Amino acid sequence: MVGAGTNNSRLADILRKLASYYTKEDKTILLIRLAQGLLYMGKGMLSIQPYYNERFLLSKVGMAGLITFLVSLLDINVTLLGKNHFFMYFLSLAMYPKSLFVVQIYLFS
């Protein structure tokens, strides 16, 4: 969670080595792949934070999503590795783009 969206090369190297070591264990490799996906999250274009406008306003919905996901990690065998794997979707409540590209298309009739 700390390295989410940072694209940190040292952390990526550690996760790659862990993935090659735990190739036979399904549950462990799932968690490693989840961590890799969070690390690369849009190659740095997305970040997980419960704030708007550079830490000016707190988003209660984003904070609730982060807390829900972190509490679900307390018993990971039942939640993420069990039937409640959809708790990962609560992270999307706190995802914000670091830069926004607006494309405007003019349609002429």
ABEGO torsion letter per residue (X at the ends): XAABGAGBAAAAAAAAAAAAAAAABAAAAAAAAAAAAAAABGGGABBBBABBGGGABBBAAAAAAAAAAAAAAABAAABAABAAAAAAAAAAAABBBABBBBBBBBBBX
